[in-house]
Structure formats: structure tokens, C-alpha cells
Amino acid sequence: MELAVIRCDGSHRLEGDGEFVGYANRYLQHLWTRAFQPTTIRAYAYDLLNFGRFLTERNLAVSDVQPAHLFDYLDWQLSHRAGATRGHIVHIGARAVAASTMNRRIAAVRGFYSYAKTAGLIDNDPVPAGRRSSGFRAARHGLLSHLGPGRHRHGGRLVRQPQRLPESLDPDDVSAFLADLRTYRDRSIVLLMLLGGLRSAEVRTLRLADVDMALSQVRVVGKGDKERVVPVDDVFFRECAAYLQRERPKGCRTPECFVVLRGPTTGRAMTEAGLRSIFRAHRLSSGAARVRPHRLRHTYGTELAAAGVDLLSLRELMGHSSPETTASYVHLSAASLAREYAAARKVIDQ
């Protein structure tokens, strides 16, 4: 049986034969027990699926893996990418996978082996601990130590990854995309990302009871089950009120705010695939090819930072765990730098 990721009891696990599948599913169940977000578990499942395919192709058991195999795994990723059809592998040449994706997969494998060693499934953890230089450092101990507090966020990367500013969107693209949307629900979703900075998963799991029309704010449960209250512009609440009055099925008892409007699943909470489908369709029809959920969130953060919102407030509004993530939004435009330089020169000349 070919390896695949399936949804099971509200979480995700691997489907297939062999020792690796059993160990990986024990790890994913462990993450579920520790109340990791379903989206996080899903991401780990797909990353482990990729590693499992590498092990199968190399005919390696979990305990056979040595540090050199992990570097071989990096090379393997550059020439392999999962195709659209499950289990299909397409050879597409160098740089098939972004450096960030490779580092994320190594982080998943590192967590898997850390768990396997702690649980007594293997004797040694073969995953090298990356650092900013080309050498190695002493390994940190403890289950999921790669995610532990106090560690430099770039410390576990084996592949050099460029540091880029968050990608915000051009106002014309956002306007074209919004104008192309045909339902109040879809406009409400996009406005919530653009004017409230919500992640796509936060929008999908937003409860109707947490939309406060009177105070113009929403209560959001983000990563790590951290709650925050986000004020949102009234234009969102007008669209949302119209959606609730005209589009949401009468008598719908689904606790989530945004539900499917037609078809056999009418009234059920919107799925990740459903949300992706909406964005994909309207990117094509509107011509706003760069509009994606996380770029709407980046646009929100960038505009607030440019307006002078302090870092602590911005961090709270966006639900960031790390202040470094929030700080990445605080960058000056060329025009801002020119103004600051001109002001400084004026003071010096005096």
C-alpha cells in the first residue's frame, strides 16, 4: 500500500504498511494528545509522508538512519516533488522545493526522532542540529526540544534560508479581488483577513458567538489555543450581517460562523479545501494572481506597522508567539528612508 495522509477522528495520520507508519502515527497521536492544533498535525503528517517516501526509496528502516542520510534527504528533495495525484512522484530538476520547506520538513523529522528516542522506539537520534555556521553544536535534549522556548528561531535550519520581508498586496489587486466576490460570506472572509489580520484557520474556526457586532470586535483562538480580541472595521460587520441575514441557512446550528452555502454539505463549517477553492477561482477570474490568505494578513500587519502601531500592540493583534515575527513587519519604505535622511542632514547642517 502506498503511503498517504488521511483524516481520522478530527486529526490526521499516515496510511500504509511498515514500521515507519506505525511509529509516525504514534507521534502524530502524541501531538494530538498534547493539544497541538489540527493544522499543525496535518502539516507534520505531510512532512513525515515525504520523509517516509524517502525511506521507502532508499530501503531504510527508521533505526537505520544516520546523520549522513539526512543530508542525502535534502538532496533527494531537490529532485523530487509530490505530484497532484496521490503517491505520484515527478522529477522536475533542481530547486523543486523551497529552502523554507526543506527546513520545515527537517524540523518535523527532528521532532519525530526526538519522540521515538524518548519513547524507547530507537536507541539514537540521527538528526543533526543545525546552526548558523557550517558546523554542529551539542544537541538539545527533551521531547520536542526543537520547539522549546529560548532557542534561537533560526537554530534548527540545515539549509540556508533567505530572510524576506512579509509580502503585502497592492491595493488595486485587493480591490479587484473583492469586487469579483459574489457572496457576502466570501467578502466577509476576505475582509476579516485584510482588516483583522486573521489566519485562514482562524477564520474557518471562528465561532458565531465570538463575533461581537455591538463592540465591532471578534474573539479569536489562534495558534497554541491563545485567545485574543481583535477590533475590526465596520465594513466587515456590515458584510457579515448581510451574510447572516440573507445567506446563512435558516436554523443552522453549526457553531462556526462561516458555513457551506450550497451542495450536500450545506450548513457545515467551511473546510480548508473549500476556502482554497474560493481563493483559487477568484484569483483566476479577477486577475489578482497574488492574492492569498496569508498575504492579506501580511498586508494588515504591514499597514499597521507603517501607521506607527507599537510592536507590543501589533504582536497582540496578530497573535504572534515570537517578537521577531512581529518585528519583521517594521520596515521602512524608500520614501520613508529618504525623509529620515533629509531630516538628519538638515540637523547636521544647522
C-alpha positions as a Markdown table, in Angstrom:
| # | Residue | x | y | z |
|---|---|---|---|---|
| 1 | Met | 0.0 | 0.0 | 0.0 |
| 2 | Glu | 1.3 | 3.4 | -0.9 |
| 3 | Leu | 1.9 | 6.0 | 1.8 |
| 4 | Ala | -0.8 | 8.6 | 2.1 |
| 5 | Val | -2.2 | 11.1 | 4.6 |
| 6 | Ile | -5.8 | 10.5 | 5.7 |
| 7 | Arg | -8.1 | 12.4 | 8.1 |
| 8 | Cys | -9.2 | 10.4 | 11.1 |
| 9 | Asp | -11.2 | 11.4 | 14.2 |
| 10 | Gly | -10.6 | 15.1 | 13.7 |
| 11 | Ser | -6.9 | 14.6 | 13.2 |
| 12 | His | -4.5 | 13.2 | 10.6 |
| 13 | Arg | -2.5 | 10.1 | 10.3 |
| 14 | Leu | -0.5 | 8.1 | 7.7 |
| 15 | Glu | -2.0 | 5.2 | 5.9 |
| 16 | Gly | 0.3 | 2.5 | 4.6 |
| 17 | Asp | 2.4 | -0.5 | 5.7 |
| 18 | Gly | 5.6 | -0.8 | 7.6 |
| 19 | Glu | 7.3 | 0.2 | 10.8 |
| 20 | Phe | 7.7 | 3.8 | 9.9 |
| 21 | Val | 3.9 | 4.3 | 9.5 |
| 22 | Gly | 3.3 | 2.8 | 13.0 |
| 23 | Tyr | 5.9 | 5.0 | 14.6 |
| 24 | Ala | 4.8 | 8.1 | 12.7 |
| 25 | Asn | 1.2 | 7.6 | 13.8 |
| 26 | Arg | 2.2 | 7.2 | 17.4 |
| 27 | Tyr | 4.0 | 10.5 | 17.1 |
| 28 | Leu | 1.0 | 12.2 | 15.5 |
| 29 | Gln | -1.3 | 10.8 | 18.2 |
| 30 | His | 1.2 | 12.2 | 20.8 |
| 31 | Leu | 0.9 | 15.7 | 19.2 |
| 32 | Trp | -2.9 | 15.3 | 19.3 |
| 33 | Thr | -2.8 | 14.3 | 23.0 |
| 34 | Arg | -0.7 | 17.4 | 23.7 |
| 35 | Ala | -3.4 | 19.6 | 22.1 |
| 36 | Phe | -1.4 | 20.7 | 19.1 |
| 37 | Gln | -3.6 | 22.5 | 16.5 |
| 38 | Pro | -5.1 | 20.2 | 13.8 |
| 39 | Thr | -3.5 | 22.3 | 11.1 |
| 40 | Thr | -0.1 | 21.7 | 12.8 |
| 41 | Ile | -0.7 | 18.0 | 13.0 |
| 42 | Arg | -1.8 | 17.9 | 9.4 |
| 43 | Ala | 1.4 | 19.8 | 8.3 |
| 44 | Tyr | 3.6 | 17.3 | 10.3 |
| 45 | Ala | 1.7 | 14.4 | 8.7 |
| 46 | Tyr | 2.5 | 15.6 | 5.2 |
| 47 | Asp | 6.1 | 16.3 | 6.1 |
| 48 | Leu | 6.5 | 12.8 | 7.6 |
| 49 | Leu | 4.8 | 11.4 | 4.5 |
| 50 | Asn | 7.6 | 13.0 | 2.4 |
| 51 | Phe | 10.3 | 11.5 | 4.6 |
| 52 | Gly | 8.6 | 8.1 | 4.5 |
| 53 | Arg | 8.7 | 8.1 | 0.8 |
| 54 | Phe | 12.4 | 8.8 | 1.0 |
| 55 | Leu | 12.9 | 5.9 | 3.4 |
| 56 | Thr | 11.0 | 3.6 | 1.1 |
| 57 | Glu | 13.0 | 4.6 | -2.0 |
| 58 | Arg | 16.3 | 4.2 | -0.1 |
| 59 | Asn | 15.1 | 1.0 | 1.6 |
| 60 | Leu | 15.9 | 2.3 | 5.0 |
| 61 | Ala | 14.3 | 1.4 | 8.3 |
| 62 | Val | 13.7 | 4.0 | 11.0 |
| 63 | Ser | 16.6 | 2.8 | 13.1 |
| 64 | Asp | 19.0 | 2.6 | 10.0 |
| 65 | Val | 19.0 | 6.3 | 9.5 |
| 66 | Gln | 22.3 | 8.1 | 10.2 |
| 67 | Pro | 23.2 | 11.8 | 10.1 |
| 68 | Ala | 24.6 | 11.4 | 6.5 |
| 69 | His | 21.2 | 10.1 | 5.4 |
| 70 | Leu | 19.6 | 13.4 | 6.4 |
| 71 | Phe | 21.9 | 15.3 | 4.1 |
| 72 | Asp | 21.0 | 12.7 | 1.4 |
| 73 | Tyr | 17.4 | 13.5 | 2.2 |
| 74 | Leu | 18.0 | 17.2 | 1.5 |
| 75 | Asp | 19.5 | 16.3 | -1.9 |
| 76 | Trp | 16.6 | 13.9 | -2.6 |
| 77 | Gln | 14.1 | 16.7 | -2.0 |
| 78 | Leu | 15.7 | 18.9 | -4.7 |
| 79 | Ser | 14.9 | 16.3 | -7.4 |
| 80 | His | 11.5 | 15.0 | -6.2 |
| 81 | Arg | 8.2 | 16.6 | -5.6 |
| 82 | Ala | 4.9 | 15.0 | -4.8 |
| 83 | Gly | 2.6 | 15.2 | -7.9 |
| 84 | Ala | -1.0 | 16.2 | -7.9 |
| 85 | Thr | -2.1 | 12.5 | -7.8 |
| 86 | Arg | -1.5 | 10.7 | -4.5 |
| 87 | Gly | 1.7 | 8.7 | -4.5 |
| 88 | His | 2.9 | 10.1 | -7.9 |
| 89 | Ile | 6.4 | 11.3 | -8.0 |
| 90 | Val | 7.6 | 13.8 | -10.6 |
| 91 | His | 11.2 | 14.5 | -11.4 |
| 92 | Ile | 11.5 | 18.2 | -12.1 |
| 93 | Gly | 15.1 | 19.1 | -11.5 |
| 94 | Ala | 17.0 | 21.3 | -9.1 |
| 95 | Arg | 15.2 | 23.7 | -6.6 |
| 96 | Ala | 11.9 | 21.8 | -6.8 |
| 97 | Val | 11.4 | 22.6 | -3.1 |
| 98 | Ala | 12.0 | 26.0 | -1.3 |
| 99 | Ala | 14.6 | 26.2 | 1.4 |
| 100 | Ser | 11.9 | 27.0 | 3.9 |
| 101 | Thr | 10.0 | 23.8 | 3.0 |
| 102 | Met | 13.2 | 21.7 | 3.4 |
| 103 | Asn | 13.9 | 23.2 | 6.8 |
| 104 | Arg | 10.3 | 22.7 | 7.9 |
| 105 | Arg | 10.5 | 19.0 | 6.9 |
| 106 | Ile | 13.7 | 18.5 | 8.8 |
| 107 | Ala | 12.1 | 20.1 | 11.8 |
| 108 | Ala | 9.3 | 17.6 | 11.6 |
| 109 | Val | 11.7 | 14.7 | 11.2 |
| 110 | Arg | 13.7 | 16.1 | 14.2 |
| 111 | Gly | 10.6 | 16.1 | 16.3 |
| 112 | Phe | 9.7 | 12.6 | 15.2 |
| 113 | Tyr | 13.1 | 11.1 | 16.1 |
| 114 | Ser | 13.2 | 13.0 | 19.4 |
| 115 | Tyr | 9.8 | 11.4 | 20.3 |
| 116 | Ala | 10.9 | 7.9 | 19.0 |
| 117 | Lys | 14.1 | 8.0 | 21.2 |
| 118 | Thr | 12.2 | 9.2 | 24.3 |
| 119 | Ala | 9.5 | 6.6 | 23.8 |
| 120 | Gly | 12.2 | 3.9 | 23.5 |
| 121 | Leu | 11.4 | 3.0 | 19.9 |
| 122 | Ile | 15.0 | 3.7 | 18.8 |
| 123 | Asp | 18.4 | 4.0 | 20.5 |
| 124 | Asn | 19.9 | 7.0 | 18.8 |
| 125 | Asp | 18.6 | 10.3 | 17.4 |
| 126 | Pro | 20.3 | 10.7 | 14.0 |
| 127 | Val | 19.1 | 14.2 | 13.1 |
| 128 | Pro | 21.9 | 16.8 | 13.1 |
| 129 | Ala | 21.3 | 20.0 | 15.0 |
| 130 | Gly | 21.8 | 22.8 | 12.5 |
| 131 | Arg | 23.3 | 26.2 | 13.4 |
| 132 | Arg | 24.1 | 29.4 | 11.7 |
| 133 | Ser | 27.7 | 28.4 | 10.9 |
| 134 | Ser | 28.7 | 25.4 | 8.9 |
| 135 | Gly | 29.5 | 23.2 | 11.9 |
| 136 | Phe | 27.5 | 21.4 | 14.6 |
| 137 | Arg | 26.5 | 22.1 | 18.1 |
| 138 | Ala | 25.6 | 20.0 | 21.1 |
| 139 | Ala | 22.1 | 18.5 | 20.8 |
| 140 | Arg | 19.4 | 19.8 | 23.0 |
| 141 | His | 17.6 | 17.1 | 25.0 |
| 142 | Gly | 14.0 | 16.5 | 25.7 |
| 143 | Leu | 10.9 | 15.7 | 23.8 |
| 144 | Leu | 10.1 | 18.3 | 21.1 |
| 145 | Ser | 13.1 | 20.3 | 22.3 |
| 146 | His | 13.4 | 21.7 | 18.7 |
| 147 | Leu | 10.2 | 23.7 | 19.5 |
| 148 | Gly | 11.2 | 24.7 | 23.0 |
| 149 | Pro | 11.3 | 28.3 | 24.3 |
| 150 | Gly | 14.6 | 30.2 | 24.5 |
| 151 | Arg | 16.0 | 28.7 | 21.3 |
| 152 | His | 17.0 | 31.0 | 18.5 |
| 153 | Arg | 14.4 | 30.6 | 15.9 |
| 154 | His | 16.9 | 30.1 | 13.1 |
| 155 | Gly | 19.0 | 27.5 | 15.1 |
| 156 | Gly | 17.5 | 24.3 | 13.6 |
| 157 | Arg | 17.9 | 25.1 | 9.9 |
| 158 | Leu | 20.2 | 22.9 | 7.9 |
| 159 | Val | 19.6 | 24.8 | 4.7 |
| 160 | Arg | 20.4 | 28.5 | 4.3 |
| 161 | Gln | 17.2 | 30.3 | 4.0 |
| 162 | Pro | 16.9 | 33.9 | 2.7 |
| 163 | Gln | 15.2 | 36.4 | 5.1 |
| 164 | Arg | 12.5 | 38.2 | 3.3 |
| 165 | Leu | 10.1 | 40.9 | 4.3 |
| 166 | Pro | 6.4 | 39.9 | 4.6 |
| 167 | Glu | 4.7 | 40.1 | 1.2 |
| 168 | Ser | 1.9 | 42.7 | 1.3 |
| 169 | Leu | -0.6 | 43.3 | -1.5 |
| 170 | Asp | -1.1 | 46.2 | -3.9 |
| 171 | Pro | -4.4 | 48.0 | -3.1 |
| 172 | Asp | -5.5 | 47.6 | -6.8 |
| 173 | Asp | -5.2 | 43.8 | -6.5 |
| 174 | Val | -7.2 | 43.7 | -3.3 |
| 175 | Ser | -9.9 | 45.9 | -4.8 |
| 176 | Ala | -10.1 | 43.7 | -7.9 |
| 177 | Phe | -10.3 | 40.6 | -5.9 |
| 178 | Leu | -13.0 | 41.9 | -3.5 |
| 179 | Ala | -15.1 | 43.2 | -6.5 |
| 180 | Asp | -15.0 | 39.8 | -8.0 |
| 181 | Leu | -16.5 | 38.0 | -5.0 |
| 182 | Arg | -20.2 | 37.1 | -5.4 |
| 183 | Thr | -21.4 | 36.4 | -1.8 |
| 184 | Tyr | -21.5 | 38.3 | 1.4 |
| 185 | Arg | -19.8 | 35.3 | 3.1 |
| 186 | Asp | -16.8 | 35.4 | 0.8 |
| 187 | Arg | -16.4 | 39.2 | 1.2 |
| 188 | Ser | -16.7 | 38.9 | 5.0 |
| 189 | Ile | -13.9 | 36.2 | 5.0 |
| 190 | Val | -11.5 | 38.3 | 2.9 |
| 191 | Leu | -12.3 | 41.5 | 4.9 |
| 192 | Leu | -11.6 | 39.6 | 8.1 |
| 193 | Met | -8.2 | 38.7 | 6.9 |
| 194 | Leu | -7.5 | 42.1 | 5.5 |
| 195 | Leu | -8.9 | 44.3 | 8.3 |
| 196 | Gly | -8.4 | 41.9 | 11.2 |
| 197 | Gly | -5.2 | 40.0 | 10.2 |
| 198 | Leu | -6.8 | 36.6 | 10.9 |
| 199 | Arg | -5.1 | 33.4 | 9.6 |
| 200 | Ser | -7.2 | 31.2 | 7.3 |
| 201 | Ala | -7.5 | 28.6 | 10.0 |
| 202 | Glu | -8.7 | 31.3 | 12.5 |
| 203 | Val | -11.3 | 32.4 | 10.0 |
| 204 | Arg | -12.6 | 28.9 | 9.5 |
| 205 | Thr | -12.8 | 28.1 | 13.2 |
| 206 | Leu | -14.2 | 31.5 | 14.2 |
| 207 | Arg | -17.4 | 30.9 | 16.2 |
| 208 | Leu | -20.6 | 32.8 | 15.5 |
| 209 | Ala | -20.8 | 33.6 | 19.2 |
| 210 | Asp | -17.4 | 35.3 | 19.1 |
| 211 | Val | -18.4 | 37.9 | 16.5 |
| 212 | Asp | -19.4 | 40.9 | 18.6 |
| 213 | Met | -21.4 | 43.3 | 16.4 |
| 214 | Ala | -22.1 | 45.8 | 19.2 |
| 215 | Leu | -18.4 | 46.3 | 20.0 |
| 216 | Ser | -17.1 | 45.8 | 16.5 |
| 217 | Gln | -14.6 | 43.1 | 17.5 |
| 218 | Val | -14.0 | 39.4 | 17.2 |
| 219 | Arg | -12.6 | 36.9 | 19.7 |
| 220 | Val | -10.0 | 34.7 | 18.0 |
| 221 | Val | -8.5 | 31.4 | 19.1 |
| 222 | Gly | -5.1 | 31.3 | 17.4 |
| 223 | Lys | -2.1 | 29.0 | 17.4 |
| 224 | Gly | -1.5 | 27.2 | 20.7 |
| 225 | Asp | -5.1 | 28.0 | 21.7 |
| 226 | Lys | -4.1 | 31.5 | 22.5 |
| 227 | Glu | -7.1 | 33.9 | 22.6 |
| 228 | Arg | -7.0 | 37.5 | 21.5 |
| 229 | Val | -9.6 | 40.1 | 20.9 |
| 230 | Val | -9.3 | 41.9 | 17.6 |
| 231 | Pro | -11.1 | 45.2 | 16.6 |
| 232 | Val | -12.3 | 45.1 | 13.0 |
| 233 | Asp | -13.6 | 47.9 | 10.8 |
| 234 | Asp | -17.3 | 48.3 | 10.5 |
| 235 | Val | -17.3 | 47.4 | 6.8 |
| 236 | Phe | -16.7 | 43.8 | 7.8 |
| 237 | Phe | -19.6 | 43.8 | 10.2 |
| 238 | Arg | -21.9 | 45.2 | 7.6 |
| 239 | Glu | -21.0 | 42.4 | 5.1 |
| 240 | Cys | -21.2 | 39.8 | 7.9 |
| 241 | Ala | -24.6 | 41.0 | 9.0 |
| 242 | Ala | -25.9 | 40.7 | 5.4 |
| 243 | Tyr | -24.4 | 37.2 | 5.2 |
| 244 | Leu | -26.1 | 36.1 | 8.4 |
| 245 | Gln | -29.5 | 37.6 | 7.3 |
| 246 | Arg | -29.5 | 36.5 | 3.6 |
| 247 | Glu | -27.2 | 33.6 | 3.1 |
| 248 | Arg | -26.5 | 31.5 | 6.1 |
| 249 | Pro | -29.1 | 28.6 | 6.1 |
| 250 | Lys | -32.1 | 29.3 | 8.4 |
| 251 | Gly | -31.9 | 27.2 | 11.5 |
| 252 | Cys | -28.3 | 26.3 | 11.0 |
| 253 | Arg | -26.9 | 25.1 | 14.3 |
| 254 | Thr | -23.2 | 24.9 | 13.3 |
| 255 | Pro | -21.2 | 26.9 | 15.9 |
| 256 | Glu | -18.7 | 28.2 | 13.3 |
| 257 | Cys | -19.5 | 31.5 | 11.7 |
| 258 | Phe | -18.8 | 30.6 | 8.1 |
| 259 | Val | -20.5 | 27.6 | 6.6 |
| 260 | Val | -21.1 | 25.9 | 3.2 |
| 261 | Leu | -23.9 | 27.7 | 1.4 |
| 262 | Arg | -24.9 | 25.0 | -1.2 |
| 263 | Gly | -24.4 | 21.4 | -2.1 |
| 264 | Pro | -24.6 | 18.2 | 0.0 |
| 265 | Thr | -22.6 | 19.7 | 2.9 |
| 266 | Thr | -24.8 | 22.9 | 3.2 |
| 267 | Gly | -24.7 | 24.3 | 6.7 |
| 268 | Arg | -21.4 | 22.6 | 7.7 |
| 269 | Ala | -18.3 | 24.5 | 8.7 |
| 270 | Met | -16.2 | 25.6 | 5.8 |
| 271 | Thr | -13.2 | 23.3 | 5.1 |
| 272 | Glu | -9.6 | 24.3 | 4.3 |
| 273 | Ala | -10.1 | 22.8 | 0.8 |
| 274 | Gly | -13.3 | 24.9 | 0.3 |
| 275 | Leu | -11.5 | 28.1 | 1.3 |
| 276 | Arg | -8.6 | 27.3 | -1.0 |
| 277 | Ser | -11.1 | 26.7 | -3.8 |
| 278 | Ile | -12.7 | 30.1 | -3.4 |
| 279 | Phe | -9.4 | 31.9 | -3.5 |
| 280 | Arg | -8.2 | 29.9 | -6.5 |
| 281 | Ala | -11.3 | 30.6 | -8.5 |
| 282 | His | -11.4 | 34.3 | -7.9 |
| 283 | Arg | -7.7 | 34.8 | -8.5 |
| 284 | Leu | -8.3 | 33.4 | -12.0 |
| 285 | Ser | -11.5 | 35.4 | -12.7 |
| 286 | Ser | -10.3 | 38.7 | -11.2 |
| 287 | Gly | -6.7 | 38.6 | -12.5 |
| 288 | Ala | -5.4 | 39.3 | -9.0 |
| 289 | Ala | -3.0 | 36.4 | -9.0 |
| 290 | Arg | -1.0 | 37.4 | -5.9 |
| 291 | Val | -4.0 | 37.4 | -3.5 |
| 292 | Arg | -3.7 | 34.7 | -0.9 |
| 293 | Pro | -5.0 | 34.4 | 2.6 |
| 294 | His | -1.6 | 34.9 | 4.3 |
| 295 | Arg | -0.7 | 37.9 | 2.1 |
| 296 | Leu | -3.9 | 39.6 | 3.2 |
| 297 | Arg | -2.8 | 39.1 | 6.8 |
| 298 | His | 0.7 | 40.4 | 5.9 |
| 299 | Thr | -0.9 | 43.5 | 4.3 |
| 300 | Tyr | -2.8 | 44.1 | 7.6 |
| 301 | Gly | 0.4 | 43.8 | 9.6 |
| 302 | Thr | 2.5 | 45.9 | 7.3 |
| 303 | Glu | -0.1 | 48.7 | 7.1 |
| 304 | Leu | -0.5 | 48.8 | 10.9 |
| 305 | Ala | 3.3 | 48.9 | 11.3 |
| 306 | Ala | 3.6 | 51.7 | 8.8 |
| 307 | Ala | 0.9 | 53.7 | 10.7 |
| 308 | Gly | 3.1 | 53.6 | 13.8 |
| 309 | Val | 1.4 | 50.9 | 15.9 |
| 310 | Asp | 3.9 | 49.9 | 18.6 |
| 311 | Leu | 5.4 | 46.4 | 18.5 |
| 312 | Leu | 3.7 | 45.1 | 21.6 |
| 313 | Ser | 0.2 | 46.1 | 20.3 |
| 314 | Leu | 0.9 | 44.7 | 16.9 |
| 315 | Arg | 2.1 | 41.4 | 18.4 |
| 316 | Glu | -1.0 | 41.1 | 20.4 |
| 317 | Leu | -3.3 | 42.0 | 17.5 |
| 318 | Met | -1.6 | 39.4 | 15.2 |
| 319 | Gly | -1.3 | 36.7 | 17.8 |
| 320 | His | 2.5 | 36.2 | 17.3 |
| 321 | Ser | 4.4 | 34.0 | 19.7 |
| 322 | Ser | 7.8 | 35.5 | 18.8 |
| 323 | Pro | 8.6 | 39.2 | 18.9 |
| 324 | Glu | 11.0 | 38.6 | 16.0 |
| 325 | Thr | 8.0 | 37.7 | 13.8 |
| 326 | Thr | 6.3 | 40.9 | 14.6 |
| 327 | Ala | 9.5 | 42.9 | 14.1 |
| 328 | Ser | 9.7 | 41.7 | 10.5 |
| 329 | Tyr | 6.7 | 44.0 | 9.7 |
| 330 | Val | 8.5 | 47.1 | 10.9 |
| 331 | His | 10.5 | 48.1 | 7.8 |
| 332 | Leu | 10.8 | 51.5 | 6.2 |
| 333 | Ser | 10.0 | 52.3 | 2.6 |
| 334 | Ala | 12.5 | 54.0 | 0.3 |
| 335 | Ala | 10.4 | 57.2 | 0.7 |
| 336 | Ser | 10.5 | 57.0 | 4.5 |
| 337 | Leu | 14.2 | 56.4 | 4.5 |
| 338 | Ala | 14.7 | 59.4 | 2.2 |
| 339 | Arg | 12.6 | 61.6 | 4.5 |
| 340 | Glu | 14.6 | 60.5 | 7.6 |
| 341 | Tyr | 17.9 | 61.0 | 5.8 |
| 342 | Ala | 16.8 | 64.5 | 4.7 |
| 343 | Ala | 15.7 | 65.4 | 8.2 |
| 344 | Ala | 19.0 | 64.2 | 9.7 |
| 345 | Arg | 21.1 | 66.2 | 7.1 |
| 346 | Lys | 19.1 | 69.3 | 8.0 |
| 347 | Val | 20.0 | 68.9 | 11.7 |
| 348 | Ile | 23.7 | 68.3 | 10.8 |
| 349 | Asp | 23.9 | 71.3 | 8.5 |
| 350 | Gln | 22.5 | 73.6 | 11.2 |
